[in-house]
Amino acid sequence: MIRPERKPADRGREELAKELFALGYSPEEYAARFAHNWYCFSLDDVCYSNPDLDAWIQRLGDILFRRPGTPAVTDLRVIYLTPEERERIERRSGDNI
């Protein structure tokens, strides 16, 4: 869900988004692996200069905020993570995403 009123990203957000994107995961796999580390996510409030990066961040935001048409993080974990990885995340964070 791209919001047309988004302003351009500042340098700090642009750099952070590039670092996440450069990890090479799809937004779905990134969410499966790291959603439990995000307590606040606002990177999708702005527009990025690279259209692929912008789409990636928007999709990640859609997943993290459980917007309509996106899979649940718990379902993505079943797809992308081993049972051991899922157990480790649940044990460490008490995550119920």
The first five atom37 places (N, CA, C, CB, O) and aatype in JSON, in Angstrom:
{
  "aatype": [12, 9, 1, 14, 6, 1, 11, 14, 0, 3, 1, 7, 1, 6, 6, 10, 0, 11, 6, 10, 13, 0, 10, 7, 18, 15, 14, 6, 6, 18, 0, 0, 1, 13, 0, 8, 2, 17, 18, 4, 13, 15, 10, 3, 3, 19, 4, 18, 15, 2, 14, 3, 10, 3, 0, 17, 9, 5, 1, 10, 7, 3, 9, 10, 13, 1, 1, 14, 7, 16, 14, 0, 19, 16, 3, 10, 1, 19, 9, 18, 10, 16, 14, 6, 6, 1, 6, 1, 9, 6, 1, 1, 15, 7, 3, 2, 9],
  "atom_mask": [
    [1, 1, 1, 1, 1],
    [1, 1, 1, 1, 1],
    [1, 1, 1, 1, 1],
    [1, 1, 1, 1, 1],
    [1, 1, 1, 1, 1],
    [1, 1, 1, 1, 1],
    [1, 1, 1, 1, 1],
    [1, 1, 1, 1, 1],
    [1, 1, 1, 1, 1],
    [1, 1, 1, 1, 1],
    [1, 1, 1, 1, 1],
    [1, 1, 1, 0, 1],
    [1, 1, 1, 1, 1],
    [1, 1, 1, 1, 1],
    [1, 1, 1, 1, 1],
    [1, 1, 1, 1, 1],
    [1, 1, 1, 1, 1],
    [1, 1, 1, 1, 1],
    [1, 1, 1, 1, 1],
    [1, 1, 1, 1, 1],
    [1, 1, 1, 1, 1],
    [1, 1, 1, 1, 1],
    [1, 1, 1, 1, 1],
    [1, 1, 1, 0, 1],
    [1, 1, 1, 1, 1],
    [1, 1, 1, 1, 1],
    [1, 1, 1, 1, 1],
    [1, 1, 1, 1, 1],
    [1, 1, 1, 1, 1],
    [1, 1, 1, 1, 1],
    [1, 1, 1, 1, 1],
    [1, 1, 1, 1, 1],
    [1, 1, 1, 1, 1],
    [1, 1, 1, 1, 1],
    [1, 1, 1, 1, 1],
    [1, 1, 1, 1, 1],
    [1, 1, 1, 1, 1],
    [1, 1, 1, 1, 1],
    [1, 1, 1, 1, 1],
    [1, 1, 1, 1, 1],
    [1, 1, 1, 1, 1],
    [1, 1, 1, 1, 1],
    [1, 1, 1, 1, 1],
    [1, 1, 1, 1, 1],
    [1, 1, 1, 1, 1],
    [1, 1, 1, 1, 1],
    [1, 1, 1, 1, 1],
    [1, 1, 1, 1, 1],
    [1, 1, 1, 1, 1],
    [1, 1, 1, 1, 1],
    [1, 1, 1, 1, 1],
    [1, 1, 1, 1, 1],
    [1, 1, 1, 1, 1],
    [1, 1, 1, 1, 1],
    [1, 1, 1, 1, 1],
    [1, 1, 1, 1, 1],
    [1, 1, 1, 1, 1],
    [1, 1, 1, 1, 1],
    [1, 1, 1, 1, 1],
    [1, 1, 1, 1, 1],
    [1, 1, 1, 0, 1],
    [1, 1, 1, 1, 1],
    [1, 1, 1, 1, 1],
    [1, 1, 1, 1, 1],
    [1, 1, 1, 1, 1],
    [1, 1, 1, 1, 1],
    [1, 1, 1, 1, 1],
    [1, 1, 1, 1, 1],
    [1, 1, 1, 0, 1],
    [1, 1, 1, 1, 1],
    [1, 1, 1, 1, 1],
    [1, 1, 1, 1, 1],
    [1, 1, 1, 1, 1],
    [1, 1, 1, 1, 1],
    [1, 1, 1, 1, 1],
    [1, 1, 1, 1, 1],
    [1, 1, 1, 1, 1],
    [1, 1, 1, 1, 1],
    [1, 1, 1, 1, 1],
    [1, 1, 1, 1, 1],
    [1, 1, 1, 1, 1],
    [1, 1, 1, 1, 1],
    [1, 1, 1, 1, 1],
    [1, 1, 1, 1, 1],
    [1, 1, 1, 1, 1],
    [1, 1, 1, 1, 1],
    [1, 1, 1, 1, 1],
    [1, 1, 1, 1, 1],
    [1, 1, 1, 1, 1],
    [1, 1, 1, 1, 1],
    [1, 1, 1, 1, 1],
    [1, 1, 1, 1, 1],
    [1, 1, 1, 1, 1],
    [1, 1, 1, 0, 1],
    [1, 1, 1, 1, 1],
    [1, 1, 1, 1, 1],
    [1, 1, 1, 1, 1]
  ],
  "atom_positions": [
    [[0.84, -1.17, 0.0], [0.0, 0.0, 0.0], [0.89, 1.24, 0.0], [-0.96, -0.01, 1.22], [1.31, 1.7, 1.06]],
    [[1.18, 1.78, -1.15], [2.04, 2.96, -1.27], [1.21, 4.21, -1.08], [2.77, 2.98, -2.63], [0.18, 4.4, -1.74]],
    [[1.67, 5.06, -0.18], [0.98, 6.31, 0.1], [1.59, 7.42, -0.74], [1.05, 6.65, 1.6], [2.78, 7.69, -0.6]],
    [[0.82, 8.08, -1.6], [1.37, 9.08, -2.5], [1.91, 10.32, -1.79], [0.33, 9.5, -3.49], [2.7, 11.06, -2.37]],
    [[1.5, 10.55, -0.56], [1.94, 11.75, 0.16], [3.31, 11.61, 0.81], [0.92, 12.1, 1.21], [3.74, 12.51, 1.52]],
    [[3.99, 10.51, 0.59], [5.3, 10.28, 1.2], [6.33, 11.28, 0.7], [5.78, 8.86, 0.93], [6.41, 11.55, -0.5]],
    [[7.09, 11.82, 1.61], [8.17, 12.75, 1.28], [9.45, 11.94, 1.02], [8.4, 13.8, 2.42], [9.53, 10.78, 1.42]],
    [[10.44, 12.54, 0.36], [11.7, 11.82, 0.13], [12.39, 11.47, 1.44], [12.63, 12.67, -0.75], [12.33, 12.22, 2.41]],
    [[13.05, 10.33, 1.44], [13.79, 9.88, 2.62], [14.98, 10.78, 2.88], [14.25, 8.42, 2.45], [15.63, 11.25, 1.94]],
    [[15.26, 11.02, 4.16], [16.48, 11.75, 4.49], [17.67, 10.8, 4.36], [16.4, 12.36, 5.94], [17.49, 9.6, 4.17]],
    [[18.85, 11.32, 4.47], [20.06, 10.53, 4.25], [20.15, 9.34, 5.21], [21.3, 11.4, 4.41], [20.55, 8.25, 4.81]],
    [[19.8, 9.54, 6.47], [19.89, 8.46, 7.46], [18.97, 7.3, 7.14], [0.0, 0.0, 0.0], [19.38, 6.14, 7.21]],
    [[17.74, 7.6, 6.79], [16.8, 6.53, 6.44], [17.21, 5.86, 5.14], [15.36, 7.08, 6.31], [17.11, 4.64, 5.0]],
    [[17.68, 6.65, 4.19], [18.13, 6.09, 2.91], [19.24, 5.09, 3.15], [18.61, 7.22, 1.95], [19.23, 4.0, 2.58]],
    [[20.2, 5.44, 3.99], [21.32, 4.54, 4.27], [20.88, 3.29, 5.02], [22.39, 5.28, 5.08], [21.32, 2.18, 4.69]],
    [[20.02, 3.44, 6.01], [19.53, 2.27, 6.75], [18.74, 1.34, 5.83], [18.65, 2.71, 7.94], [18.93, 0.12, 5.88]],
    [[17.88, 1.89, 5.01], [17.1, 1.07, 4.08], [18.02, 0.34, 3.11], [16.09, 1.95, 3.31], [17.79, -0.83, 2.8]],
    [[19.06, 1.01, 2.62], [20.01, 0.37, 1.72], [20.71, -0.8, 2.39], [21.04, 1.38, 1.22], [20.94, -1.83, 1.77]],
    [[21.06, -0.64, 3.67], [21.72, -1.72, 4.41], [20.8, -2.94, 4.53], [22.14, -1.23, 5.81], [21.26, -4.07, 4.35]],
    [[19.54, -2.72, 4.82], [18.59, -3.83, 4.93], [18.41, -4.52, 3.58], [17.23, -3.34, 5.45], [18.44, -5.75, 3.49]],
    [[18.24, -3.73, 2.55], [18.03, -4.22, 1.19], [19.24, -5.02, 0.71], [17.74, -3.05, 0.23], [19.1, -6.02, 0.02]],
    [[20.43, -4.55, 1.09], [21.67, -5.19, 0.64], [21.9, -6.56, 1.26], [22.85, -4.3, 0.97], [22.76, -7.3, 0.79]],
    [[21.15, -6.92, 2.27], [21.3, -8.24, 2.87], [20.91, -9.35, 1.91], [20.47, -8.33, 4.14], [21.31, -10.5, 2.08]],
    [[20.12, -9.01, 0.89], [19.78, -9.97, -0.15], [18.54, -10.8, 0.11], [0.0, 0.0, 0.0], [18.22, -11.7, -0.66]],
    [[17.84, -10.52, 1.19], [16.6, -11.24, 1.47], [15.42, -10.57, 0.77], [16.35, -11.3, 2.99], [15.44, -9.36, 0.51]],
    [[14.41, -11.35, 0.46], [13.15, -10.76, 0.03], [12.54, -10.1, 1.27], [12.17, -11.84, -0.6], [12.95, -10.42, 2.38]],
    [[11.58, -9.19, 1.1], [10.92, -8.62, 2.29], [10.28, -9.7, 3.16], [9.86, -7.59, 1.86], [10.26, -9.59, 4.38]],
    [[9.77, -10.74, 2.53], [9.14, -11.83, 3.26], [10.15, -12.58, 4.13], [8.46, -12.8, 2.3], [9.89, -12.85, 5.3]],
    [[11.29, -12.92, 3.55], [12.29, -13.64, 4.33], [12.91, -12.73, 5.4], [13.38, -14.19, 3.41], [13.17, -13.18, 6.51]],
    [[13.13, -11.47, 5.06], [13.65, -10.53, 6.06], [12.7, -10.47, 7.26], [13.85, -9.11, 5.45], [13.14, -10.55, 8.41]],
    [[11.41, -10.34, 7.0], [10.43, -10.28, 8.09], [10.45, -11.57, 8.9], [9.01, -10.03, 7.53], [10.38, -11.53, 10.13]],
    [[10.54, -12.71, 8.23], [10.58, -13.98, 8.94], [11.77, -14.04, 9.89], [10.64, -15.15, 7.93], [11.66, -14.52, 11.01]],
    [[12.9, -13.55, 9.42], [14.13, -13.64, 10.2], [14.3, -12.54, 11.25], [15.3, -13.6, 9.27], [14.91, -12.77, 12.29]],
    [[13.75, -11.35, 10.98], [14.12, -10.21, 11.83], [12.96, -9.37, 12.37], [15.0, -9.33, 11.06], [13.21, -8.38, 13.06]],
    [[11.72, -9.72, 12.1], [10.6, -8.9, 12.57], [10.62, -8.72, 14.09], [9.27, -9.54, 12.15], [10.25, -7.67, 14.59]],
    [[11.06, -9.73, 14.8], [11.09, -9.66, 16.26], [12.08, -8.62, 16.78], [11.45, -11.02, 16.83], [12.02, -8.25, 17.96]],
    [[12.98, -8.13, 15.94], [13.93, -7.1, 16.35], [13.39, -5.68, 16.18], [15.2, -7.25, 15.55], [14.01, -4.73, 16.65]],
    [[12.27, -5.54, 15.51], [11.7, -4.22, 15.24], [10.57, -3.93, 16.22], [11.19, -4.14, 13.78], [9.53, -4.6, 16.2]],
    [[10.77, -2.95, 17.06], [9.71, -2.52, 17.98], [8.99, -1.31, 17.42], [10.29, -2.21, 19.38], [7.85, -1.03, 17.78]],
    [[9.66, -0.61, 16.55], [9.1, 0.57, 15.9], [9.64, 0.57, 14.47], [9.47, 1.92, 16.67], [10.84, 0.41, 14.27]],
    [[8.77, 0.74, 13.5], [9.2, 0.73, 12.1], [8.52, 1.88, 11.39], [8.88, -0.63, 11.4], [7.29, 1.93, 11.31]],
    [[9.31, 2.8, 10.87], [8.73, 3.93, 10.13], [9.45, 4.17, 8.82], [8.78, 5.19, 10.98], [9.25, 5.21, 8.18]],
    [[10.29, 3.24, 8.4], [11.02, 3.42, 7.15], [10.09, 3.52, 5.95], [12.0, 2.28, 6.95], [10.46, 4.09, 4.92]],
    [[8.89, 2.97, 6.08], [7.96, 3.01, 4.95], [7.13, 4.3, 4.91], [7.02, 1.82, 5.0], [6.23, 4.43, 4.09]],
    [[7.44, 5.24, 5.79], [6.74, 6.54, 5.78], [7.26, 7.48, 4.7], [6.88, 7.2, 7.13], [6.62, 8.48, 4.39]],
    [[8.4, 7.15, 4.14], [9.05, 8.03, 3.16], [9.29, 7.31, 1.84], [10.37, 8.58, 3.72], [9.11, 6.09, 1.75]],
    [[9.7, 8.04, 0.84], [9.96, 7.51, -0.51], [11.46, 7.48, -0.75], [9.24, 8.37, -1.6], [12.17, 8.43, -0.42]],
    [[11.94, 6.4, -1.32], [13.38, 6.22, -1.56], [13.73, 6.48, -3.02], [13.82, 4.8, -1.16], [12.91, 6.27, -3.92]],
    [[14.95, 6.93, -3.24], [15.38, 7.32, -4.59], [15.46, 6.12, -5.54], [16.73, 8.0, -4.53], [15.24, 6.28, -6.75]],
    [[15.76, 4.95, -5.02], [15.84, 3.74, -5.83], [14.46, 3.07, -5.82], [16.95, 2.75, -5.3], [13.99, 2.68, -4.75]],
    [[13.79, 2.94, -6.97], [12.45, 2.36, -7.0], [12.38, 0.92, -6.46], [11.93, 2.38, -8.4], [11.39, 0.55, -5.83]],
    [[13.42, 0.11, -6.7], [13.42, -1.26, -6.17], [13.52, -1.25, -4.65], [14.59, -2.06, -6.77], [12.83, -2.02, -3.97]],
    [[14.37, -0.39, -4.12], [14.5, -0.24, -2.67], [13.18, 0.26, -2.08], [15.65, 0.72, -2.32], [12.74, -0.24, -1.05]],
    [[12.57, 1.23, -2.72], [11.31, 1.78, -2.24], [10.23, 0.7, -2.19], [10.86, 2.95, -3.13], [9.5, 0.59, -1.2]],
    [[10.12, -0.09, -3.23], [9.12, -1.17, -3.26], [9.41, -2.21, -2.18], [9.09, -1.84, -4.65], [8.49, -2.72, -1.55]],
    [[10.68, -2.52, -1.97], [11.08, -3.5, -0.97], [10.69, -3.03, 0.43], [12.59, -3.77, -1.04], [10.11, -3.78, 1.2]],
    [[11.02, -1.78, 0.74], [10.69, -1.22, 2.05], [9.18, -1.14, 2.24], [11.32, 0.18, 2.21], [8.68, -1.43, 3.33]],
    [[8.45, -0.75, 1.2], [6.99, -0.68, 1.32], [6.41, -2.06, 1.6], [6.38, -0.09, 0.03], [5.51, -2.2, 2.43]],
    [[6.91, -3.07, 0.92], [6.42, -4.43, 1.14], [6.74, -4.9, 2.56], [7.03, -5.4, 0.11], [5.9, -5.51, 3.22]],
    [[7.94, -4.61, 3.03], [8.31, -4.97, 4.4], [7.38, -4.29, 5.39], [9.78, -4.58, 4.69], [6.9, -4.93, 6.33]],
    [[7.11, -3.02, 5.2], [6.18, -2.31, 6.08], [4.8, -2.93, 6.05], [0.0, 0.0, 0.0], [4.15, -3.07, 7.09]],
    [[4.34, -3.31, 4.86], [3.02, -3.96, 4.75], [2.98, -5.23, 5.59], [2.71, -4.28, 3.27], [1.99, -5.5, 6.27]],
    [[4.05, -6.01, 5.53], [4.11, -7.26, 6.29], [4.16, -6.98, 7.78], [5.34, -8.1, 5.86], [3.41, -7.58, 8.55]],
    [[5.04, -6.07, 8.2], [5.2, -5.8, 9.62], [3.93, -5.23, 10.25], [6.34, -4.84, 9.84], [3.62, -5.5, 11.41]],
    [[3.2, -4.44, 9.47], [1.96, -3.84, 9.99], [0.72, -4.67, 9.68], [1.79, -2.45, 9.41], [-0.4, -4.25, 9.95]],
    [[0.94, -5.86, 9.11], [-0.15, -6.79, 8.82], [-1.25, -6.15, 7.97], [-0.75, -7.31, 10.12], [-2.44, -6.32, 8.23]],
    [[-0.82, -5.41, 6.96], [-1.78, -4.77, 6.08], [-2.47, -5.82, 5.22], [-1.1, -3.71, 5.19], [-1.91, -6.89, 4.96]],
    [[-3.69, -5.53, 4.77], [-4.45, -6.52, 3.98], [-3.63, -7.06, 2.81], [-5.74, -5.88, 3.46], [-2.91, -6.33, 2.13]],
    [[-3.77, -8.36, 2.6], [-3.09, -9.01, 1.48], [-1.67, -9.45, 1.77], [0.0, 0.0, 0.0], [-0.98, -9.94, 0.87]],
    [[-1.23, -9.29, 3.0], [0.13, -9.72, 3.33], [0.09, -10.93, 4.26], [0.94, -8.56, 3.98], [-0.84, -11.08, 5.06]],
    [[1.08, -11.79, 4.14], [1.11, -12.98, 5.0], [1.52, -12.62, 6.42], [2.06, -14.03, 4.42], [2.2, -11.61, 6.65]],
    [[1.12, -13.44, 7.35], [1.54, -13.26, 8.74], [3.0, -13.66, 8.89], [0.64, -14.08, 9.7], [3.47, -14.58, 8.22]],
    [[3.71, -12.98, 9.77], [5.11, -13.3, 10.01], [5.26, -14.75, 10.46], [5.71, -12.35, 11.06], [6.21, -15.43, 10.05]],
    [[4.36, -15.23, 11.28], [4.46, -16.63, 11.73], [4.38, -17.6, 10.55], [3.36, -16.94, 12.75], [5.06, -18.62, 10.54]],
    [[3.54, -17.29, 9.57], [3.47, -18.14, 8.37], [4.76, -18.06, 7.56], [2.27, -17.73, 7.48], [5.22, -19.06, 7.02]],
    [[5.34, -16.87, 7.48], [6.6, -16.71, 6.75], [7.73, -17.46, 7.45], [6.96, -15.22, 6.62], [8.62, -17.99, 6.79]],
    [[7.69, -17.51, 8.76], [8.73, -18.25, 9.49], [8.67, -19.73, 9.18], [8.59, -18.02, 10.99], [9.71, -20.39, 9.12]],
    [[7.48, -20.26, 9.0], [7.35, -21.67, 8.64], [7.98, -21.92, 7.28], [5.85, -22.1, 8.63], [8.59, -22.97, 7.06]],
    [[7.85, -20.97, 6.38], [8.4, -21.12, 5.03], [9.91, -20.97, 5.02], [7.77, -20.08, 4.09], [10.61, -21.76, 4.38]],
    [[10.43, -19.96, 5.72], [11.84, -19.58, 5.57], [12.78, -20.1, 6.65], [11.94, -18.12, 5.53], [13.99, -20.15, 6.43]],
    [[12.26, -20.47, 7.8], [13.13, -20.84, 8.91], [12.99, -22.31, 9.28], [12.83, -19.97, 10.13], [11.96, -22.94, 9.06]],
    [[14.05, -22.82, 9.83], [14.0, -24.19, 10.35], [13.23, -24.18, 11.67], [15.45, -24.77, 10.54], [13.06, -23.13, 12.28]],
    [[12.76, -25.35, 12.11], [12.1, -25.4, 13.42], [12.99, -24.88, 14.54], [11.67, -26.83, 13.73], [12.51, -24.23, 15.47]],
    [[14.28, -25.15, 14.45], [15.22, -24.68, 15.47], [15.31, -23.16, 15.47], [16.6, -25.3, 15.25], [15.34, -22.54, 16.53]],
    [[15.37, -22.57, 14.3], [15.42, -21.1, 14.21], [14.14, -20.47, 14.78], [15.63, -20.65, 12.75], [14.2, -19.48, 15.5]],
    [[13.0, -21.06, 14.45], [11.73, -20.54, 14.97], [11.69, -20.65, 16.49], [10.54, -21.29, 14.35], [11.27, -19.71, 17.16]],
    [[12.12, -21.77, 17.02], [12.11, -21.97, 18.47], [13.03, -20.96, 19.16], [12.54, -23.41, 18.81], [12.69, -20.42, 20.21]],
    [[14.2, -20.73, 18.57], [15.15, -19.78, 19.15], [14.55, -18.37, 19.21], [16.45, -19.76, 18.33], [14.69, -17.68, 20.22]],
    [[13.89, -17.96, 18.14], [13.25, -16.64, 18.12], [12.14, -16.55, 19.15], [12.69, -16.33, 16.72], [12.07, -15.58, 19.9]],
    [[11.3, -17.56, 19.2], [10.19, -17.55, 20.15], [10.68, -17.57, 21.6], [9.27, -18.75, 19.9], [10.12, -16.89, 22.46]],
    [[11.7, -18.34, 21.87], [12.25, -18.44, 23.21], [12.9, -17.12, 23.64], [13.27, -19.58, 23.29], [12.74, -16.67, 24.78]],
    [[13.62, -16.51, 22.71], [14.34, -15.27, 23.02], [13.42, -14.08, 23.2], [15.34, -14.97, 21.94], [13.64, -13.25, 24.08]],
    [[12.38, -14.01, 22.37], [11.59, -12.78, 22.37], [10.17, -12.94, 22.87], [11.57, -12.21, 21.01], [9.48, -11.95, 23.08]],
    [[9.7, -14.17, 23.05], [8.31, -14.35, 23.4], [7.41, -13.8, 22.3], [0.0, 0.0, 0.0], [6.29, -13.37, 22.56]],
    [[7.92, -13.84, 21.08], [7.26, -13.21, 19.92], [5.98, -13.92, 19.52], [8.2, -13.18, 18.74], [5.95, -15.14, 19.41]],
    [[4.94, -13.16, 19.31], [3.67, -13.7, 18.86], [3.21, -13.01, 17.59], [2.62, -13.57, 19.95], [2.01, -12.9, 17.35]],
    [[4.13, -12.55, 16.79], [3.76, -11.85, 15.56], [3.15, -12.83, 14.6], [4.98, -11.16, 14.91], [2.76, -12.46, 13.49]]
  ]
}
